[in-house]
Amino acid sequence: MEQDYQQLFVGGDLSGIQKFLYNISSKKAAVSLKGRSYYLQQYMENVCSKIVEAVKEAGSKDTEVIYNSGGKFYLLTDNNEAIRKAIDQRAKLVQEDLWQEHKGQLGIGISYVPFTENADGSVNTGERKDLKCGYLWKVVNADFHKQKRQKFKDVLLSSYDRFFEPLHVGGQPKVCAVTGIESPDCVQWEDMFVLPSVKQQIQKGEELRNQQHFKTFEDYAQGTKLGILRMDVDGLGKRFIDGFNSIKEYKAFSKRLKDFFEEETTRIQKDPAFREYLNIVYAGGDDLFVVGRWDKVIDFAERIHKEVEATFGKDGITISAGIAIVNPKFPIAKAAEMSGEAEDAAKLFRDGEKNALNFLGKTISWKEEFDYVKSYQQQFVSLIESYGLSKGILHKLMLYASIAEQNKVRKRDGKLEDFSYIWHISYYLTRYINRYKSNDVVCAFCRQLRDKELDYKNGRTLELIALGARWAELILKDYNK
């Protein structure tokens, strides 16, 4: 049947990107991450080029790359036995080279499916007819998952001894100071040993630093905390499978997506509001990894969310984010892991509703809650800085919100809930009203909070206001240093 279809839909998927990118020590962290990010982008460009070269040598007259970003590429080419064989052979060589270079840190899947496109944009493949074009993505991505479970199978079968025979390594073992990998191939770099590939990545990172003038992560913190941001478009895989009526539609959308993450995000970072405060370490596909001063990182995440909404809102596209806030000397690999966990929590928001941000240990909706939390953060900062409101109100609200939060666990475990926080809040806000009775602004704020804002039944409003208080507390600490 394969020979009955005129075209091949070919895909490539680089696996292990997250672990490869973030699994580094704090030595040379900024330049290492930047160099690795660049390396990954160039690597997939090269792999895609090698596949294009192979199919052209095998006789393809019409080959078009329709997407190449974020560790994935897809292309269209002619279909015949010689071309399929050429792809298979080139894929084996790519896997061999990848193993030699990275010893299993990265893996790659290359797959294809023969098809014919109908006049209405639907496709025929295998025994199935008139399918949405997204079915092609579904097939190759299913094969990617299969290949991940059998990673380097061909290398294993052809080179058994390299995997299972003892390694004859004598003398003092050398350990890469960036990745922690022990290897006799490590080379000297300044006062440490690194893998040859890591040396190249550091050198590239330093070249990029000189061109782009980015700083160390500690410099970006500017004497305060560091923010590590991970952002990812929600439900993009489902969008690719179900959301397009033709390959032409997909090509147009994928170009917009690639342009946004590879160009628009950089343009935003160069805005004076962000340029000196943060650096985009990685931007590709639908992924962002950003490091910088913690408060500016939150602002940047908000800006990216708004830009995604403006650019892709009509397409039903949303984005979720996770932010870890740490001390500037905190190990960057662990901080990246923490921000990844925060991003995962955002993706799980309201049973998978997504379109959320997780920061300071809480997940909130971009659509309904972020502006509310930010408004309270700004009110607390203004009232404390300009109108003399005691910072004690921040701690009281955070304390009572934590009691309300613990009640969820109590209820789940069948224990009595503690509702004392309700009258405690009312009591302390009344005291503040009396204490600041000559201060109309503070008095009105406390009265509004006590009588109208707090929803004591479900605790969510208190939770959001307390998050605003925590955010304000961090800002005030920075202001008063």
DRENLUMKE-422840 format. One record per residue (C-alpha): z, y, x; residue in three letters. Coordinates in pm, whole numbers. Layout:
<recs>
w | v | u | rest
Z | Y | X | ALA
...
</recs>
This chain:
<recs>
w | v | u | rest
0 | 0 | 0 | MET
80 | 244 | 284 | GLU
-285 | 275 | 378 | GLN
-367 | 384 | 21 | ASP
-183 | 714 | 68 | TYR
-348 | 999 | 251 | GLN
-43 | 1178 | 396 | GLN
282 | 1112 | 577 | LEU
601 | 1303 | 516 | PHE
790 | 1283 | 847 | VAL
1152 | 1382 | 905 | GLY
1389 | 1404 | 1199 | GLY
1768 | 1430 | 1186 | ASP
1999 | 1494 | 1481 | LEU
2345 | 1346 | 1418 | SER
2672 | 1422 | 1593 | GLY
2602 | 1796 | 1611 | ILE
2948 | 1908 | 1495 | GLN
3137 | 1685 | 1736 | LYS
2900 | 1767 | 2022 | PHE
2915 | 2140 | 1962 | LEU
3292 | 2175 | 1927 | TYR
3429 | 1899 | 2150 | ASN
3495 | 2115 | 2454 | ILE
3792 | 2237 | 2651 | SER
3892 | 2601 | 2661 | SER
3741 | 2645 | 3006 | LYS
3420 | 2844 | 2980 | LYS
3453 | 2803 | 2603 | ALA
3251 | 3107 | 2492 | ALA
2955 | 3050 | 2723 | VAL
2972 | 2671 | 2679 | SER
2954 | 2696 | 2300 | LEU
2673 | 2951 | 2313 | LYS
2482 | 2741 | 2563 | GLY
2530 | 2426 | 2357 | ARG
2417 | 2601 | 2042 | SER
2100 | 2715 | 2215 | TYR
2051 | 2369 | 2366 | TYR
2066 | 2200 | 2025 | LEU
1812 | 2439 | 1876 | GLN
1574 | 2392 | 2168 | GLN
1623 | 2017 | 2169 | TYR
1502 | 1974 | 1812 | MET
1214 | 2212 | 1877 | GLU
1113 | 1984 | 2164 | ASN
1152 | 1663 | 1963 | VAL
946 | 1803 | 1679 | CYS
679 | 1914 | 1928 | SER
670 | 1563 | 2079 | LYS
614 | 1406 | 1736 | ILE
338 | 1658 | 1659 | VAL
180 | 1583 | 1997 | GLU
196 | 1207 | 1932 | ALA
30 | 1221 | 1590 | VAL
-244 | 1451 | 1716 | LYS
-316 | 1216 | 2006 | GLU
-334 | 933 | 1750 | ALA
-607 | 1117 | 1560 | GLY
-432 | 1337 | 1303 | SER
-657 | 1623 | 1194 | LYS
-406 | 1805 | 977 | ASP
-42 | 1836 | 1088 | THR
196 | 2105 | 965 | GLU
565 | 2159 | 1047 | VAL
724 | 2276 | 723 | ILE
1087 | 2304 | 840 | TYR
1272 | 2292 | 1171 | ASN
1627 | 2425 | 1181 | SER
1989 | 2313 | 1190 | GLY
1921 | 1977 | 1351 | GLY
1651 | 1871 | 1104 | LYS
1275 | 1892 | 1096 | PHE
1014 | 1790 | 840 | TYR
640 | 1784 | 884 | LEU
326 | 1670 | 705 | LEU
51 | 1476 | 877 | THR
-231 | 1232 | 806 | ASP
-151 | 870 | 732 | ASN
-298 | 569 | 907 | ASN
-170 | 276 | 1109 | GLU
-236 | 440 | 1446 | ALA
-39 | 751 | 1351 | ILE
256 | 551 | 1217 | ARG
259 | 343 | 1535 | LYS
249 | 658 | 1749 | ALA
550 | 802 | 1563 | ILE
746 | 478 | 1609 | ASP
669 | 466 | 1981 | GLN
757 | 831 | 2037 | ARG
1080 | 789 | 1839 | ALA
1187 | 507 | 2073 | LYS
1121 | 726 | 2376 | LEU
1320 | 1011 | 2222 | VAL
1614 | 778 | 2154 | GLN
1598 | 648 | 2510 | GLU
1600 | 1000 | 2655 | ASP
1886 | 1102 | 2424 | LEU
2094 | 806 | 2535 | TRP
2028 | 874 | 2902 | GLN
2129 | 1237 | 2862 | GLU
2428 | 1212 | 2627 | HIS
2547 | 850 | 2624 | LYS
2587 | 834 | 2247 | GLY
2735 | 1177 | 2183 | GLN
2423 | 1265 | 1988 | LEU
2200 | 1039 | 1781 | GLY
1864 | 1091 | 1619 | ILE
1684 | 942 | 1322 | GLY
1309 | 975 | 1274 | ILE
1158 | 848 | 953 | SER
845 | 882 | 741 | TYR
708 | 796 | 400 | VAL
338 | 774 | 301 | PRO
240 | 966 | -12 | PHE
-31 | 1145 | -205 | THR
28 | 1481 | -371 | GLU
-112 | 1529 | -721 | ASN
-266 | 1850 | -852 | ALA
54 | 1940 | -1040 | ASP
271 | 1908 | -727 | GLY
413 | 1566 | -811 | SER
373 | 1282 | -562 | VAL
287 | 913 | -559 | ASN
451 | 683 | -307 | THR
508 | 308 | -290 | GLY
478 | 165 | -638 | GLU
597 | 485 | -802 | ARG
381 | 760 | -948 | LYS
421 | 1120 | -1062 | ASP
755 | 1179 | -890 | LEU
911 | 1512 | -803 | LYS
826 | 1598 | -443 | CYS
1198 | 1591 | -361 | GLY
1179 | 1212 | -378 | TYR
1020 | 1224 | -30 | LEU
1332 | 1395 | 108 | TRP
1547 | 1137 | -68 | LYS
1362 | 849 | 97 | VAL
1368 | 983 | 454 | VAL
1730 | 1098 | 428 | ASN
1835 | 755 | 301 | ALA
1665 | 612 | 609 | ASP
1850 | 862 | 831 | PHE
2180 | 728 | 696 | HIS
2066 | 372 | 762 | LYS
1969 | 460 | 1118 | GLN
2307 | 625 | 1178 | LYS
2471 | 289 | 1103 | ARG
2241 | 125 | 1361 | GLN
2242 | 405 | 1616 | LYS
2052 | 327 | 1939 | PHE
1958 | -19 | 1812 | LYS
1632 | -19 | 2006 | ASP
1804 | 100 | 2323 | VAL
2064 | -174 | 2283 | LEU
1803 | -445 | 2233 | LEU
1593 | -337 | 2528 | SER
1877 | -251 | 2770 | SER
2166 | -485 | 2700 | TYR
2302 | -472 | 3057 | ASP
2352 | -94 | 3052 | ARG
2588 | -128 | 2757 | PHE
2783 | -447 | 2825 | PHE
2779 | -519 | 3199 | GLU
3072 | -375 | 3403 | PRO
3019 | -35 | 3559 | LEU
3062 | -37 | 3936 | HIS
3225 | 297 | 3991 | VAL
3454 | 340 | 4290 | GLY
3669 | 614 | 4433 | GLY
3831 | 900 | 4247 | GLN
3675 | 931 | 3898 | PRO
3520 | 1264 | 3808 | LYS
3598 | 1414 | 3468 | VAL
3393 | 1690 | 3309 | CYS
3624 | 1990 | 3267 | ALA
3443 | 2102 | 2951 | VAL
3387 | 1780 | 2755 | THR
3657 | 1557 | 2907 | GLY
3398 | 1282 | 2969 | ILE
3449 | 1071 | 3283 | GLU
3125 | 1021 | 3476 | SER
3017 | 967 | 3837 | PRO
2728 | 1205 | 3760 | ASP
2957 | 1508 | 3736 | CYS
2864 | 1793 | 3967 | VAL
3064 | 2078 | 4115 | GLN
3055 | 2405 | 3922 | TRP
3274 | 2683 | 4058 | GLU
3622 | 2526 | 4078 | ASP
3559 | 2231 | 3845 | MET
3344 | 1924 | 3782 | PHE
3104 | 1919 | 3488 | VAL
2823 | 1697 | 3364 | LEU
2477 | 1813 | 3477 | PRO
2380 | 1887 | 3116 | SER
2700 | 2089 | 3069 | VAL
2622 | 2288 | 3383 | LYS
2281 | 2373 | 3237 | GLN
2445 | 2473 | 2907 | GLN
2700 | 2696 | 3083 | ILE
2425 | 2858 | 3286 | GLN
2222 | 2919 | 2972 | LYS
2531 | 3053 | 2795 | GLY
2596 | 3297 | 3079 | GLU
2233 | 3404 | 3075 | GLU
2262 | 3468 | 2700 | LEU
2591 | 3653 | 2750 | ARG
2423 | 3886 | 2998 | ASN
2139 | 3944 | 2752 | GLN
2350 | 3978 | 2438 | GLN
2665 | 4122 | 2598 | HIS
2904 | 3889 | 2416 | PHE
3259 | 3854 | 2547 | LYS
3524 | 3587 | 2587 | THR
3699 | 3478 | 2268 | PHE
4022 | 3635 | 2391 | GLU
3841 | 3967 | 2437 | ASP
3714 | 3951 | 2079 | TYR
4072 | 3903 | 1954 | ALA
4157 | 4247 | 2096 | GLN
4525 | 4171 | 2132 | GLY
4565 | 4014 | 1789 | THR
4467 | 3679 | 1636 | LYS
4135 | 3502 | 1649 | LEU
3939 | 3398 | 1342 | GLY
3713 | 3091 | 1345 | ILE
3468 | 3078 | 1056 | LEU
3260 | 2788 | 932 | ARG
3017 | 2849 | 642 | MET
2776 | 2613 | 471 | ASP
2542 | 2638 | 171 | VAL
2663 | 2438 | -130 | ASP
2466 | 2141 | -262 | GLY
2155 | 2201 | -54 | LEU
2065 | 1832 | -35 | GLY
2060 | 1804 | -413 | LYS
1852 | 2121 | -427 | ARG
1591 | 1969 | -195 | PHE
1571 | 1650 | -401 | ILE
1573 | 1798 | -752 | ASP
1489 | 2166 | -723 | GLY
1119 | 2193 | -638 | PHE
802 | 2118 | -828 | ASN
577 | 2104 | -523 | SER
582 | 2093 | -145 | ILE
448 | 2449 | -148 | LYS
762 | 2565 | -332 | GLU
982 | 2383 | -82 | TYR
799 | 2541 | 214 | LYS
851 | 2891 | 73 | ALA
1221 | 2830 | 7 | PHE
1286 | 2667 | 344 | SER
1126 | 2961 | 524 | LYS
1355 | 3203 | 339 | ARG
1656 | 2988 | 427 | LEU
1560 | 2960 | 793 | LYS
1492 | 3334 | 818 | ASP
1828 | 3414 | 661 | PHE
2041 | 3195 | 888 | PHE
1849 | 3254 | 1209 | GLU
1762 | 3622 | 1168 | GLU
1948 | 3796 | 885 | GLU
2291 | 3675 | 998 | THR
2222 | 3812 | 1347 | THR
2115 | 4145 | 1199 | ARG
2443 | 4163 | 1006 | ILE
2642 | 4076 | 1318 | GLN
2482 | 4371 | 1498 | LYS
2615 | 4612 | 1234 | ASP
2871 | 4848 | 1397 | PRO
3134 | 4704 | 1162 | ALA
3105 | 4366 | 1342 | PHE
2917 | 4407 | 1671 | ARG
3219 | 4452 | 1898 | GLU
3448 | 4221 | 1706 | TYR
3277 | 3886 | 1662 | LEU
3004 | 3659 | 1787 | ASN
2780 | 3410 | 1604 | ILE
2813 | 3093 | 1807 | VAL
2581 | 2883 | 1592 | TYR
2347 | 2963 | 1305 | ALA
2092 | 2709 | 1190 | GLY
1981 | 2520 | 883 | GLY
2243 | 2632 | 632 | ASP
2532 | 2644 | 878 | ASP
2729 | 2923 | 1045 | LEU
2997 | 2911 | 1313 | PHE
3151 | 3247 | 1405 | VAL
3441 | 3348 | 1630 | VAL
3601 | 3689 | 1646 | GLY
3892 | 3913 | 1554 | ARG
4054 | 3752 | 1252 | TRP
4030 | 4044 | 1005 | ASP
3668 | 4116 | 1095 | LYS
3583 | 3749 | 1052 | VAL
3713 | 3763 | 694 | ILE
3505 | 4076 | 632 | ASP
3200 | 3906 | 784 | PHE
3242 | 3599 | 561 | ALA
3258 | 3828 | 258 | GLU
2943 | 4010 | 371 | ARG
2752 | 3684 | 424 | ILE
2860 | 3562 | 80 | HIS
2731 | 3882 | -80 | LYS
2402 | 3861 | 110 | GLU
2354 | 3498 | 6 | VAL
2424 | 3596 | -353 | GLU
2171 | 3881 | -334 | ALA
1905 | 3674 | -156 | THR
1943 | 3335 | -324 | PHE
2142 | 3405 | -638 | GLY
1840 | 3356 | -864 | LYS
1791 | 3016 | -701 | ASP
2144 | 2914 | -797 | GLY
2248 | 2898 | -430 | ILE
2611 | 2957 | -331 | THR
2800 | 2928 | -2 | ILE
3149 | 2808 | 86 | SER
3357 | 2896 | 390 | ALA
3667 | 2801 | 583 | GLY
3856 | 3026 | 824 | ILE
4120 | 2923 | 1075 | ALA
4338 | 3201 | 1217 | ILE
4493 | 3120 | 1555 | VAL
4627 | 3277 | 1871 | ASN
4348 | 3368 | 2116 | PRO
4454 | 3106 | 2372 | LYS
4458 | 2829 | 2111 | PHE
4223 | 2538 | 2207 | PRO
3885 | 2623 | 2059 | ILE
3797 | 2259 | 1982 | ALA
4110 | 2225 | 1767 | LYS
4048 | 2562 | 1602 | ALA
3693 | 2452 | 1516 | ALA
3833 | 2134 | 1364 | GLU
4082 | 2337 | 1158 | MET
3811 | 2569 | 1028 | SER
3603 | 2264 | 941 | GLY
3894 | 2123 | 740 | GLU
3929 | 2460 | 567 | ALA
3557 | 2455 | 485 | GLU
3594 | 2102 | 343 | ASP
3880 | 2224 | 124 | ALA
3657 | 2504 | -5 | ALA
3389 | 2248 | -90 | LYS
3643 | 2051 | -296 | LEU
3753 | 2357 | -493 | PHE
3793 | 2280 | -864 | ARG
3662 | 1926 | -832 | ASP
3351 | 2027 | -644 | GLY
3270 | 2360 | -808 | GLU
3253 | 2503 | -453 | LYS
3142 | 2868 | -403 | ASN
3483 | 2922 | -246 | ALA
3673 | 3044 | 59 | LEU
3970 | 2876 | 222 | ASN
4185 | 3096 | 446 | PHE
4555 | 3136 | 519 | LEU
4600 | 2789 | 372 | GLY
4464 | 2872 | 26 | LYS
4132 | 2815 | -147 | THR
4000 | 3083 | -379 | ILE
3679 | 3139 | -571 | SER
3432 | 3391 | -431 | TRP
3318 | 3468 | -783 | LYS
3645 | 3519 | -966 | GLU
3931 | 3557 | -720 | GLU
3840 | 3700 | -380 | PHE
3805 | 4060 | -498 | ASP
4135 | 4029 | -685 | TYR
4318 | 3904 | -374 | VAL
4156 | 4170 | -156 | LYS
4251 | 4442 | -405 | SER
4618 | 4343 | -380 | TYR
4599 | 4324 | -2 | GLN
4468 | 4682 | 4 | GLN
4726 | 4804 | -246 | GLN
5014 | 4652 | -50 | PHE
4890 | 4803 | 279 | VAL
4839 | 5146 | 120 | SER
5173 | 5149 | -65 | LEU
5368 | 5037 | 242 | ILE
5187 | 5261 | 490 | GLU
5151 | 5573 | 279 | SER
5409 | 5560 | -1 | TYR
5711 | 5401 | 162 | GLY
5719 | 5071 | -29 | LEU
5940 | 4820 | 152 | SER
5762 | 4532 | 327 | LYS
6032 | 4313 | 176 | GLY
5824 | 4288 | -141 | ILE
5567 | 4084 | 51 | LEU
5820 | 3821 | 154 | HIS
5974 | 3804 | -194 | LYS
5637 | 3739 | -356 | LEU
5543 | 3478 | -95 | MET
5879 | 3306 | -140 | LEU
5852 | 3285 | -517 | TYR
5490 | 3172 | -498 | ALA
5599 | 2887 | -270 | SER
5858 | 2780 | -531 | ILE
5588 | 2782 | -798 | ALA
5368 | 2576 | -566 | GLU
5647 | 2324 | -506 | GLN
5679 | 2285 | -882 | ASN
5337 | 2122 | -887 | LYS
5467 | 1851 | -657 | VAL
5789 | 1819 | -859 | ARG
5593 | 1780 | -1181 | LYS
5365 | 1522 | -1024 | ARG
5665 | 1325 | -898 | ASP
5842 | 1341 | -1235 | GLY
6116 | 1574 | -1111 | LYS
6264 | 1879 | -1282 | LEU
6077 | 2198 | -1205 | GLU
6253 | 2506 | -1068 | ASP
6170 | 2807 | -1285 | PHE
6429 | 3034 | -1131 | SER
6152 | 3225 | -954 | TYR
6046 | 3377 | -1288 | ILE
6366 | 3571 | -1350 | TRP
6407 | 3636 | -975 | HIS
6071 | 3815 | -968 | ILE
6157 | 4016 | -1278 | SER
6496 | 4104 | -1132 | TYR
6364 | 4218 | -792 | TYR
6072 | 4414 | -938 | LEU
6317 | 4591 | -1172 | THR
6531 | 4677 | -869 | ARG
6225 | 4818 | -693 | TYR
6141 | 5026 | -1003 | ILE
6492 | 5173 | -1006 | ASN
6494 | 5219 | -630 | ARG
6164 | 5409 | -628 | TYR
6205 | 5590 | -961 | LYS
6119 | 5921 | -798 | SER
5803 | 5770 | -649 | ASN
5555 | 5755 | -935 | ASP
5291 | 5553 | -749 | VAL
5523 | 5275 | -629 | VAL
5712 | 5270 | -958 | CYS
5392 | 5234 | -1161 | ALA
5268 | 4955 | -932 | PHE
5590 | 4752 | -962 | CYS
5603 | 4800 | -1339 | ARG
5240 | 4691 | -1375 | GLN
5308 | 4387 | -1160 | LEU
5618 | 4288 | -1354 | ARG
5499 | 4353 | -1709 | ASP
5125 | 4285 | -1711 | LYS
4989 | 4113 | -1402 | GLU
5205 | 3809 | -1338 | LEU
5119 | 3504 | -1545 | ASP
5433 | 3296 | -1532 | TYR
5289 | 3003 | -1726 | LYS
5047 | 2861 | -1468 | ASN
5148 | 3040 | -1148 | GLY
4789 | 3101 | -1032 | ARG
4813 | 3479 | -1060 | THR
5133 | 3476 | -855 | LEU
4962 | 3252 | -600 | GLU
4671 | 3495 | -563 | LEU
4896 | 3802 | -539 | ILE
5110 | 3624 | -278 | ALA
4794 | 3547 | -79 | LEU
4713 | 3919 | -88 | GLY
5067 | 3982 | 36 | ALA
5024 | 3738 | 325 | ARG
4693 | 3902 | 419 | TRP
4857 | 4245 | 405 | ALA
5145 | 4124 | 620 | GLU
4907 | 4021 | 899 | LEU
4723 | 4354 | 881 | ILE
5048 | 4552 | 894 | LEU
5165 | 4356 | 1197 | LYS
4847 | 4462 | 1377 | ASP
4875 | 4824 | 1268 | TYR
5234 | 4851 | 1388 | ASN
5196 | 4697 | 1731 | LYS
</recs>
